[in-house]
Amino acid sequence: MSESVPLLHGHSHHHGLKNMKVYVIQFPSPFDENNSDLKEEILVLEAQKQFFKVFKTSRSIQIPTPGVEQELQLKNQRKKNLDENAIPDMVKKQVSWLFNSNPGESKISRKEFLQTVISGVLFTIKYELNLDYTILESRDKDELFCEIFASEEWLQKKAHSVGYRLQFRSFDDENDPEHLIKYPFKTVSPFAKFEIPEDFKEAVHLFKHYDIEENETNEGGSLFTYNDRVRLIRNSLNTRLDLHIMKEFEISLEDFCLHSEKPLEYLKSEWAILGKMFTAQPLDKIRNYFGEKASLYFAWMEMYKNFMVSAGIIGLIIQVFLLVGYFDETEKQWGKYLQIFFALFLAFWASFFDQVWTRKEKIFAWKWGTTSFYEEEEQRGEFKGKMHRDPVSNKMKRKRTKEWWYALSKFISYSIIFVIIVGVLIIIWTIMFFRWFLINDKMTTIGQIAGGVLNAVQIRIMNIIYDKIATLLNDWENHETETEYNNRLAIKVFIFRFFNSYASLFYLAYYADETDCGTGTCMDYLSIQLALIFVVSILLNSIEVSVPFLLMKRRMISEDMKIAEMKKKNPELRENLYPVEKQAKFESYESPLSDYIEMIIEFGYVAIFGTALPVLPLFLLLEIVVEVRVDSWKICNVFKRADPHRSEDIGVFKDIILVMAYIGAINNAGLIIFTSGVMIDIFGKNVTYGGTEYLLSFVALEHFMLLGMFLISVIIPDEPTVVPKGLTWSERVINEKLYKTGATLKMKMGKFLVGTALNEQDKAHDEDFLLTESKIRYNE
């Protein structure tokens, strides 16, 4: 593209996909007459600190003391100039109190502070980042919505500058079905870093284009999907603004992606309803709308469901034999032998599940362009540290001041978790004692049911309490990136839930005796306990599902009542909510972390204790089928649109699943040998419980299971052969079709981008800075 192509200036009309509003920053209105907090005063010194933090700098850098200033002069001049440019010149010119080196006890009103900071943010968005926006006032006039969008030209230049990857078109000679059958590695078009060759038409030919509904088109369209736009705009915002600090200081209320009407309606009608529970999920559509991270969760659930079908059918057959065995001694023996088979099956099934998912991940990463994807993560907004300029990225970042304290805080956190787990084990032992008391008081049935229900309720209550404690501990540890934070939180939650969910089952399997169970074996009572926990858990889940919906409805009703009252004084207030206002009332969708943990714990019930209740996989299959549609309904109807995070795999959850599979193999061997009573059938009643025969049989069965699992992981390769072939072919095509024309352009394009950004600031006038009510729209 030549230098004559301008960036988008000012507020222009935007039509269709090319100028679609995709991202929103929600501010409290500094003009809200009903907000008494705006009349309060804050110290100028505090206002300076907050203002500078919003722009990813600090007061000590911007207004150094004399001694510090002399030290800074000795440093590299370029670095100093970059730090000074953290605040736009227009802001320095317009805000008299901002660079006051000795503010003393002087104060400004909250309204002036809020109006000034929002004005500075909007000025940066428009004149520094060269993005465009519109400002919409909420119907009750207490909030402002900054709806951000970008021109096609801006997106192309931003994509070029950050090396953003876009997908090539499918070429004519590669669309022939017979050709693709012969060369399956060509089914996925290459993903390449976006380059703008000397001949712009060549770029149009190489990369896919999309219409307003984000379908691939050969006529016009845009190079960028909605998700591409969000990622590029967020990347740009994060280079200059600290969005989390803005929320922490209540400068903004929220920032979020906007839903797209037509794609969302498709997902609601074809995916997010119970009527589609037995149809395959449209994973590509989900990925195109919510991004790879969220779609990988639903892809994992889809495969989880498919695998559970085989376990459910086999388990049902074995359960029938076990039930018949209560009335027929011959069938009872067959039932025990089938339990041994089911233990072996579950071990190999779990290992096979893990290995097949690994292959699936590789295919999805290749198909969605995230293979070996590395995304330089922004620091978490909550991360605390001293502001400095990172010598690697040349960006202003926070640096952890005490690395030793970070290590110590993790040790303290896990020590606290250990104490909590001990406390939970005491609570569970108390419930088991209560159960034992009822059974020994000739109330066997009541004892079993009461103990199981109490245990299930206790599990849910303690999970809720502990999740809050784990979050507080994780926050306190001060993790730098979102991935690190989520991985550490997942591990904390899993460790606790493992003990909280399974402790009573391990107790019944290995510790309880005839006084607890009423017979020589506790296998039957273990199955009853397992069934009760599982059923009560499903019932509590169904109640929990409604919470986000009820919270959203409460906000809507509260605002409707407020508007009705305000309209008595001002009849001109509009009654209708615009889409952005309605979406602002939705709950935020953070990540599928809690959904993964919940499903993995239930996977553990099958993998670890499935031998005790072979029909359990069938129950879990039914729950998975419903859970997928419930989760899809929530993400489409009651949550804000998820940020389209890219991801190559499901991360730490895959490791957790593998750990559960191996624990399951060992425990199922233990259930067969120590709990089922099969040893008495083989060796007679004179065999000593826990003696040599038991131990040798357990070791032999457990080793056979682990060996089989290991062989499955070795025999089945982690990656289908089509994936490396496809990646190699893609690299060759990119080199042949793109870099032969675009290799010499980078330096020229980089200069153009920098020059344009500076020119845009030069065009700003004094009246462009301060946000006034005249610049705000009340009606779309």
N, C-alpha and C positions, 0 to 999 in steps of 0.2 A: 504494500500500500504506500502511496506517495505521501509526502509531508503536507500536501494540500488538503488532505481529508481532515476536517475539524472534529474536535470532540464536541459533545453536547453542551450547549451553554444555556444557563438559566432554566426556567420551568417551561418546558414545551409540552405539547400534547403527545400522548403516547398511545399507540394503537397496537393491540394484539401482543404477540410474544416479544416483538423486538424492543418494546419499552414497558414490559410488564412490571408492575409493582410487586416485589417479591419479599422485601424485608421491612420490618417495622420496629421503630424505637418508640416506646410509649412513655411520655413525660407527664408529670403532674402539671397542671396549668398554672403558670405564675399570675394569671389574670382571674382566677377563681375567687369571686367576691365572698363566697361562703366559707372559705378556708381561713380560719383565724390564725393558723400557724404561719401564714405568709407575713403577718405583722410582727412576728418575733424577730429579735435581732441576734446576730452572731458576730463574734469577734472577727475582725479583718484578718488577723493572723491565721485563724482556723479556716476562714474562707480561702485564703491563699493556698494553704496546704491541700485542701480538697480540690481546688481548681487544678493545681499542678498535677495531682495524682490522676485526675481524669485524662490528662494528656501524656501520661506515662513518663512523667518526670517528677522532680521534687523541689521543694522550696530551697533546700541547701544547694542545689545545682543552679537554680534560676536566680536566687538572691544570696550569693555566698557571702560569708563574713569576710572581713579584710584579710585575715590569715589564710583562709581557704582560697580566696580569690588569687592571692600571690602564688599559691601552690598550683592552681589551675592554669595560670599563665605559663608555667614551666612545661605543661603537657602539650601534646600535639595540637596545633592550632585547628586543624580540620575537625578533630573530635570536639573541641570546644564550640566551634561554629555549629556543628550538628546539634549539640545540646541546647544551644541558644535558639535554634530554629524549631525547638519542640513546641513553642507557643507562636502562633501566627502573628505577623507584624500588625495586622489589623486589630487583633485582640489587645496587643500591647498599647496601641494607639488609643483605643476606645475605652479601656478599663483602667481608670486612674488609680484605683486602690490595689491593683494586682501586684505591682512591683514596688510597692511602698516598703522600703527596707526597715523602717522603724514604725510599725503601725500602733504600737503601744496597746491601749485599751479601746481604740476606736472600733466602731461597729457599723454594720450595714444590715438592712432588713433581709429577711429570708426571701422576700419577693425579688429584691434587687439581685441577690446572689443567684437565685434560680433562673431568673430571666437572663442574666449575664452568661452563666455557664451554658445554658441551652443555646443561646445565640452563638457562643464560641464553637459549640459542637456542630451546629448547623452550618456555620461559616466554613469549618474544616471539611465537612462532608461535601459542600458545593465547590469551594474554591481551591482546596488543597487536594482532595481526593477526586475531584471532578465528577462526582456522582450527582444525581438529581433527586429531588424529593418533592412531595407535597405535604402540607400540614393540614390535618383535619381535626376539628374540635369535637369532643364527645357530645352527645345530645344533652347531658346535664352540665356541660361546660367546666368539668373539673379535670379533664385529661386532654392531652394533645397526642395525636398519632402522626409520627413522621414516617411516611411511606416512601421507601427508597427504591429507585430503579436506575438502570444504566442503559446507555445507548449500545447498539451493536458495535460501533467503533471503539467505545471504551472497553467493552468486554474482550474484543480481539487484542487490544494492546495490553490489557491486564493479563490475559491468558498467556500472551507471548512473554511478558516480563517475568512471570513466575513459573514458566515451563509447564503450564496446565495441559493435561492429556485429554485429547479428543479422539473420537473413533473415525476411521476412514469409511468412506462409502464402500459398498459391495460392488466390485467391478463386473461388467457384463459376462466376461469369460469365466467368472467364478460363481455365477448364479444357477448354472445348469445342474439339476438334481443328480444326474449321473456322474458329473464331474465331482460333486461334493461327496458322493458315496465312495468314489475312488480315492479322493483326497480329503478326508474328514477334517484335517487340521486347517482347512481353508474356510470352515463354516463360520469362524469368528473373524471379523475384519480387524486389522491392526489398530492399536491405540498408540498414538504418537504425541509427543510434546508439540503444542501448537506453534507452528512457524508461519510467517507471512512471506511467501516467496515474492520475488521481484514482480512477477506477473500475478496480480490479484485473482484473476480468473482461474488460475491453476489451483489456488487454495480452495475456491468454491468447488472445484471438481474433486479434490481429494477428500475433504471431510464431509461427514454427514450433515444434512440440514433438516430442520424440524419445523412443522407448521404450528398453528396456534394450539392444537390439541396434542402437540409433541409427538406426532407421527412423522416418520421419515418422509421427506418429500424431495422430488427432483426439480420442483418449480419454486424458486425463491426461498422463503423461510429464513430461519436463523441457525447459526452454527451452534447455539447454546440452548440446552434444556433449562428448565426451571432450576434444577439442582445445581447445574453449572453456574448459573447466575448467583445463586445464594452463596456458594462457596467462594466465588471471586469477590463478591461484595463484602462478605464477612472478613475475608483475608485483608481487603483494603481497609475496612474499619478498624481491624485489630492492629494494623501498623501504626495507627495514630491515637486511638482512643481505648481506654480501659472500660469496657462495657460493664464489667462486674462492679468496679468501683462506683460507677454511676448509680447502680442499684443500691449499693451499700450505703451511699450518702443520700439516697432518695432523690437523686437528680433525675433518674429515670425509674420507671416502675417495672418494666419488662422489655425485652427485645425478642422477637420471634419471627418465624417464617409464616407467610400467608398461605392459606389453602387455595388450591386451584379448583374451580367449580366442576368442570367437565370430567377431568381425571378422577376427582374425588367421588363424583356421582357414580362413575363406573365401578370403582372399588366398593362403594356402599352396596350397590345392587348385585354385583357378581362375586363378592368375596366376604364382606363384613355382615353376613346374615346367616342365621342357623339353617335356612333352607338350602344353603350350598355346602353344608358340612361334609357331605360325602363326595364332593368334587375336588379335583386338584386345585391348589392355590395358584393364582397368576403371578408367579414369583418375579418375572421380568417387569410386570406392571407395578408391583409393590416396590421393587428396586428403583424404578424410574421415578416413583413418587416420594418414597421415604428415604432413599439412599441405601447403601450396602449394609451398614451396621444393623439397621432394623430388619431389613429383608433377610439377612443371614439367620436371624432368630426364627423367622417363620419358615425358612428353608430347613433349618434344623428340626423344627417341630414337624414338618411334613415327613421327613425321613424317619423321625422318631415314631410317628404314627404308623408308617408303613412297616417298620420293623416289629412294632407291637402286635400287628395282626398275626404273625406266625406264632409269637409267644402266647397270644391270647387263645388261639385255636388249640394248640398243644396243651396249654394249661387247663382249658375247659375239659378236654378228654380225660386228662389225669384226675381232675377234680371229681368227675363222674365215677371213676373207678374207686376213688377214696370214699365217696359217699356210699356206694354200693357195698364197700368193705365193712361198713358198720353192721351190715346184716348178713354178710357171707364171709367166713374166715378165709376161704380160697381167694376171693377177690381182694381181701384185705392185704394178703401177701403180695399180690400183683400190684396193688396200689403203692406199697412201699418200694418195690423194685422200680416202678415208674417214677417215684420221687427221686430215686438215685439218678435215673436217666434225665429227669428235669433239672437236677442240679448241674449235671454235665452240660446240658443244653444251654442253660442260662449263662454259664461261664463262657462258652464258645460264642453264644449269641451276643453277649455284651462286648466281647473282643471284636467280633465281626462288625458290630454296629460302629464301634470307634474307628475301625480301619476304613470302612466304607464311607463314613462321614469325612475322614481325612481326604479321601479321593474326591468326594463331592466338593469340598472346600476348594481344592485345586482347580476343579472345573469351573466353579462359580467365579473364582478370582481371574481365571483366563477369560471367561465369557464377559465379565463385567469390567475388565481392565484394571484390576487391582493386584495382579501378581507382582510380588516384590515391591508392593506399593509402600512408599515411605512418605509420610506426611509430617512435616516439621510442626510439631504440636506447639500451639501457643501455651504460655504458662496459664495455669488456672488463675482465675480472677481472685480466688480466695488465698492464693499462695502468698505468704508473708516473707519479706526479705528487704534488703537494702537495694535501692535503685542504682543501676550502673549500666554502662553501655557494653553489650556483649561483643568481645573482639571477633568472634566467629561470624555472627549474623549481622553485626553492626546495628542491632536494635537495642532500644532501652528495655532492660529486663530487671527483674528482682533477683538478687543473689542471696542464698541462704547464708546467714552469718555464722551459725554454729553447727557444723556437720556432726560433731559428737552428740549434740543434743537431739538431732534427728534420729540417730541410732538408739540413743537412750529412750526417747519417747516411744519408739516401737517396742522396745523391751518392756517398758512399763505398761503399755497397752495390752500386750499379750499376757502379762502377769495379772492384770485386772480381769481379762477374759477367763483365765484359768480359775480365778476365785469365783467368778459368776457361774462357770460350768460346775464347779464343786457344789455351789448352792443349789443349782438346778437338779443335780443328781440326788441331793438330799430331799428335795421336794418330790421327785419321782419315787424315791424309796418310801416316802411317807404315803404316797398314793398306793403303792404296792402293798404296804403294810395294812392299809385300810381295806384293800381288796382281800388280802389274806384273812383279816379279821372276819369279814362277811362270809367268806367261803367256809371257814372253820366254825362259824355260828350257824351252819346248815342253810345258809342263803347263797348257794353256789351260783345260781343264775344271776341273782341281783348283784353279787360281788363281781362277777365277770363283766356285766354290762356297766355297772357304776364305775368300776375301775377303768374300763376302756374309754368311756365317755369323759370322765374326769381327766384322764391322761391326754386325750385329744384336745380338750379345751385348754388344759395347762400348756400344751405344746403351742397352740395358737397365741395365747396371751403372752407367754414368755418370748415368743418370736417377735411380737410387736414391740414389747419393752426393750428387748435386746437390740433390735434393729436401730432404735433411737440411740442406744448407748454406743453401738458399733460406729454409727455415723459421727457421733460426738468425738469418739476416740480417733477416728480416721481424720476428721477435721483438725483435731489437735496435733496430729503427727505432721501436718503441713506438707502434703505431697505436692510436687511441682506441676505435674501434668495430669490431664484427665484420665489417661490410660493407667498411669501408676496409681492414681486415687481409686479408680474403679476396681483394679485388680486386687489391691490391698483390702478394699471393703468386701469384695466377693469372698476372699479367703477368710476374713474374720467372720462373716455371716455363715459361711459353710461350716466352719469348725464348730461353731455353737449349735447350729441346727442339726448337725450330725449327732451330737450327744443328746440334744433335746428331743429329737425325733425318734432315735433308735434305742435309747438307754433302757426303756422299759421292755423292749423286745429282746435285747441281749440278756436282760435279767431273767425273763421267762424261759429263754432258750438254754441258758447254762447254769443259772444260779438257783432257780426255783426247784422245789422238790414236790413230793406228793402232798405235803401240807398246803402248798400254794395251789396245786393243780387238781388234787383229788385223785390222781392216778399215778402210775409209774412213769408216765411220759407227759411232757408239757407241750408236745407238738400241736395237739388239737387246741389247747388253750392259747398257744401262741398265734394260731391262725385266727381265732376269735378276736384276740386283742388287735391283731393287724387289721382285720376287717373293720372293727369299730373305729380305730384311729383314722383309717382311710375314708370311711363313709362320713364321719363327723367333719373331717377336714374338707371334703367336697361341699358339704352343707355350709360351712363357714365361709368357704371361698365364694359361694354364690351370693352370700350377703355382702361380702367385701367388694364384689364387682360393682355394686351400685354406688359406692362412696364417691368416686369422681363425678358421676352423673348428678348426684344429689348436691354436691358442692357447687357445680356449675349452675344448676337450677336455682340454688339459694341466692347466688350472686345476681342472676337475672331477675328474680322476684324482688330482691332488695332494691335494685335499680329502678324497676318498674314502679315500685311504691314511691321512691324518691322523685321520679319524674312526675307522677300524678300530683304530688304535693307541690312541686315547683311550678307546674302548669297553672295552678290557681293564681299565682302571682304573675306569671309570664306565659300567656296562652300561645305565644309564637314558638315555643320550644317544640321541636319535632318529637314524634312518638316512636318512629321507626329506628331500629338499630342498623347501622351499616355493617357489612361483613367484618370489617376490621375490629369494630367495637364488640361484636358478638364473640369473635375468636379470642379477644383479650380476656373474656370471662372464663375461657377453658383452662383446665389444668395444664401445667407444663409437662411435656414428655421428656424425661431425662435420658433414660436408657432402659433396655430390657433386663437389667441386672436382676431385679427381684423375680421376674418371670423365669429366667434361667434357673435361679436357685430353687424356686418352688418345683419346677419340673425335674430338676436333678435329684432333689430329695425324694420325689415320688418314684423316679427311676431307681433310686436306692432301695425303696420298699420291694421292688421287683427283683433287682439284681442281687440284693443281700438276703432278703427273706422270702423270695418267691417260692422256694421249696415248701414252706409251711402252708402257703395258700396258693396253689397253682392257678386258680381262677383269677387271681389278682391282676395279671396282665390284661385280661379282658375288660375288667372294670377300668383300668388305667387307660386302655384304648378308647373307651367311650368318653372318659374325661378329657383326653387329649383332643378328640374330635370337637368337643364342645369348647374347650379352652382356646383353641385356635380361632374360632369364630367370635368368642367373647373378647379376646385380646384385639382382634381385628376391628370389632365394633367399637371398642374403647378408643383405639388410636385414630379411627376415622370420625368419631362423633363427639367425644368428650375431651380430647386432648388437643392442644395446639399442634400444628404441624411439626413433626420431628425435624431437627436439623439434619440435613443429608450427609451424615458422617460417612466417610469411606473406611472400609476395613477389608483386610484380606482373609481373616478367619474369625472365629468366635473367642479367640484369646485364651485366657486362663481357664475358662469353663471346659474346654476340651481336656485339659490336664485333670480337672476335678472329676470328670466323667470316667477317665481312665483309672484313676485311683479307686473310684466306686466299683468299677468292674472287677478289679483285683481283690478288693475287700470282699465283694460278693462271692467270688470263687472260693476264697478261704472260709467264709462264714457258712456258705451252703454245704461245704464239705463237713464243717463242724455240726451243722444241723442234722445231716444224715447220720453221722457216726454217733454223736453224743445225745441227740434229742429225739430222733425218730423211733428208737427202739429196734432198729434193724440189726444191731449187734447181738441182741438177745435171740432174735430169730436165727441168726447164723451160728452163734457159738453156744446158745443155750442160756438158761437163767443163772448158771453158776459163774458166768463171766463177771469179772470185777469191773464195776463202772469206773472209767478213767484209768484202767490198768494198761498193761503192755499191748494187749490186743486192740484196745481203743486207740492208743497213741499211734501204733504202727499203721492201722487202717486209715486213720485221719491223715497222716503224713503221706501215705501212698495216694489216696484220693485227691488230696490238695495239690500234690506235685503233678499228678496227671492232668489236673485242670489247668494249672499254671503253665505247664509245658505246652498243652494244646493252645492256650491263648497266645503264648510266645510264637509258636509256629504259624498261627494265623497272621500275626503282625509281620512275620518274615516273608511268608509265601505271597501275601497280597501286597503289592507295591503301593507306596503312599501316593503315587502320582500316575494317572493313566498315560500311556505312551503318546496319546494325541496332544496332550498339553505341551510338553517340551517341543514337539514338532511344530505345533501351532505358534509358539513363541518365537522359535527360530525363523519360521517362515515370515512372521510379522516383522521381525527385525530386518530381514532381507528386503521386504516390500517397502518399508519405511525408508531405508537407505536408497533404494532405487527410485522411488516416486517422489520423495519429499526433499531429501537433502541435496539432491543434484541441482535444485534451484534455490533452496533457502539457506545454504550454509554460510553465505557471506553477508547476511542481513542483520545479524544480531547487534553489532556495534552501532550501526546506523539507526536502528529502531530504538535502542536504548537512549541515545542522545535525544531523539525526537520526543520520547515520553517525558524525560526530565524537563526539557525546554517547555513543553506544553503546560506542565504543572505550574511552573513559575509564571508563565504568561497569564494563566487563569487568575492567580492572586493579584497580578498587576491590574486586571480589569475590574476588581472589586472597588466599590465606592463606599464612603462612610455610611451612607444610608442603607447599604446592603447588610450591615452587621447586626444591629440590634433587632431582636424579634419583637414585633408589635402585633396588636390584635388585628390590624388591617391586613397582615400577611397570612392570616389563618382562615381557612374555609370552614363554615359550619355545615354546608350541604355539599354533597358530591355532585 
